Amino acid sequence: MPLHLTKVAFGAASVDLLADRLRARAAAGPVFLTTRYLPKRHEEITGQGSLFWIIKHQLVARSPILSFGDAEGGRVAIHIDPDLRLVQARPKRAHQGWRYLEADEAPVDLGGDVTDGLAAMPPALMGKLSELGLL
């Protein structure tokens, strides 16, 4: 089973803003994040895991993790697919850096892309509707 990572989408107030940011970065070249240390369980993540994004204390979208590599200053690059996949919103406390997320704890995909009506919905509302079983 794949292993995933979670990360706060710092500075992104909505899924649309995060999607725009990733598209802009993709236009300039490969999209990647940097971290100080290579995750110890990186082999379980590469090519099959995703980076789940936290916005307003909700897991709301994911980006598949393509690979890990070297970055400037001895840092590690986490290469991701710039196309976001919406997931069933789930509460998640904010944290610094990244954290592991086991496959059986990961929210399911909603289908569609960020340009459909679900992307316009505030993450907190998506979370409430999800709790009620309406999403």
Backbone torsions as a table, in degrees:
resi	resn	phi	psi	omega
1	MET	NA	138.8	-178.3
2	PRO	-71.2	155.1	175.7
3	LEU	-109.4	146.4	-177.5
4	HIS	-123.1	171.0	174.0
5	LEU	-122.1	153.1	171.9
6	THR	-118.7	148.7	179.7
7	LYS	-154.3	142.4	175.2
8	VAL	-73.5	133.7	176.4
9	ALA	-84.2	76.0	-173.9
10	PHE	-57.5	129.3	177.0
11	GLY	83.1	-3.0	179.0
12	ALA	-102.7	114.4	-178.7
13	ALA	-84.5	-12.2	-179.9
14	SER	-151.7	166.6	178.0
15	VAL	-64.1	-38.4	179.3
16	ASP	-59.7	-43.5	179.3
17	LEU	-64.7	-40.0	177.0
18	LEU	-63.6	-44.4	179.5
19	ALA	-61.4	-42.7	177.8
20	ASP	-62.0	-42.2	-180.0
21	ARG	-62.4	-44.4	-179.5
22	LEU	-67.5	-38.9	177.7
23	ARG	-63.4	-41.6	179.0
24	ALA	-63.8	-41.2	178.5
25	ARG	-67.7	-34.7	179.7
26	ALA	-67.0	-31.6	178.9
27	ALA	-65.9	-25.4	-178.9
28	ALA	-92.8	-5.7	-179.4
29	GLY	141.2	-167.5	-178.9
30	PRO	-59.4	143.3	-179.8
31	VAL	-95.7	127.8	178.5
32	PHE	-151.5	157.3	173.6
33	LEU	-112.4	157.0	176.9
34	THR	-116.4	151.4	178.2
35	THR	-143.8	162.4	-179.0
36	ARG	-72.6	-39.8	-172.6
37	TYR	-125.6	143.1	174.1
38	LEU	-68.5	127.8	177.7
39	PRO	-56.2	135.4	-178.9
40	LYS	-60.7	-28.7	-177.3
41	ARG	-103.5	31.0	-175.3
42	HIS	-60.3	-30.0	-179.8
43	GLU	-66.2	-28.2	177.8
44	GLU	-77.3	-14.6	-174.8
45	ILE	-100.3	-43.9	-172.4
46	THR	-54.0	124.5	174.9
47	GLY	76.8	-9.6	179.7
48	GLN	-134.0	-18.8	179.4
49	GLY	-95.1	172.6	-179.6
50	SER	-132.7	161.0	171.6
51	LEU	-99.3	113.7	178.9
52	PHE	-90.9	128.2	-175.5
53	TRP	-92.5	135.6	176.8
54	ILE	-105.1	122.4	174.4
55	ILE	-129.1	126.1	-179.5
56	LYS	51.2	48.1	175.9
57	HIS	62.3	30.9	177.4
58	GLN	-136.4	136.3	167.7
59	LEU	-75.7	119.6	-172.9
60	VAL	-125.3	-20.9	-176.9
61	ALA	-156.0	166.7	178.0
62	ARG	-140.5	153.7	173.8
63	SER	-125.2	121.1	177.8
64	PRO	-57.9	138.6	177.5
65	ILE	-89.4	121.8	-176.5
66	LEU	-86.9	-44.1	-177.7
67	SER	-169.5	173.7	173.5
68	PHE	-118.8	147.3	179.8
69	GLY	-155.2	-171.4	179.7
70	ASP	-91.8	146.1	177.1
71	ALA	-128.3	173.4	-179.1
72	GLU	-60.1	150.5	175.3
73	GLY	70.0	22.9	178.5
74	GLY	76.9	11.3	179.3
75	ARG	-84.2	172.1	179.9
76	VAL	-110.5	134.8	177.5
77	ALA	-97.5	133.3	173.0
78	ILE	-106.3	105.0	-178.2
79	HIS	-81.9	126.7	-177.8
80	ILE	-124.8	158.3	173.0
81	ASP	-76.2	128.0	-176.6
82	PRO	-73.3	-10.7	179.2
83	ASP	-84.2	117.8	179.7
84	LEU	-77.4	145.1	172.4
85	ARG	-116.6	123.0	178.8
86	LEU	-70.3	144.0	177.9
87	VAL	-125.7	163.0	176.5
88	GLN	-64.3	118.3	-174.9
89	ALA	-58.9	139.0	179.5
90	ARG	-142.7	136.9	179.2
91	PRO	-59.8	139.8	177.8
92	LYS	-154.4	126.3	178.9
93	ARG	-67.0	145.2	176.5
94	ALA	-69.1	152.9	178.5
95	HIS	-153.3	165.3	176.2
96	GLN	-88.2	146.8	177.6
97	GLY	69.7	-144.9	-179.6
98	TRP	-121.6	160.8	175.7
99	ARG	-136.7	154.2	176.5
100	TYR	-73.8	150.9	174.5
101	LEU	-138.2	116.8	-179.9
102	GLU	-68.7	151.2	-176.7
103	ALA	-58.5	-38.4	-177.9
104	ASP	-74.5	-10.8	177.6
105	GLU	-101.0	-7.2	-175.6
106	ALA	-75.7	139.2	176.8
107	PRO	-68.7	153.6	-178.6
108	VAL	-83.4	153.7	178.1
109	ASP	-68.8	146.3	176.5
110	LEU	-89.7	-20.0	-175.1
111	GLY	86.3	165.3	-176.2
112	GLY	74.9	179.8	177.6
113	ASP	-120.5	-176.1	-172.7
114	VAL	-67.7	-15.0	-177.1
115	THR	-85.9	-4.9	178.9
116	ASP	-81.4	178.8	-174.4
117	GLY	-61.9	-27.9	-179.2
118	LEU	-64.2	-31.0	-178.5
119	ALA	-66.9	-27.1	-179.4
120	ALA	-77.7	-16.4	-178.1
121	MET	-74.8	134.1	177.5
122	PRO	-60.1	140.7	-179.3
123	PRO	-55.3	-36.9	180.0
124	ALA	-64.0	-39.5	178.0
125	LEU	-67.4	-40.6	176.0
126	MET	-59.3	-39.6	179.0
127	GLY	-64.6	-43.7	178.9
128	LYS	-63.7	-46.1	179.1
129	LEU	-63.2	-35.2	177.8
130	SER	-66.1	-42.4	178.1
131	GLU	-59.9	-35.0	-179.4
132	LEU	-82.1	-4.7	179.8
133	GLY	78.6	21.7	-178.6
134	LEU	-94.5	-10.1	175.8
135	LEU	-117.5	NA	NA
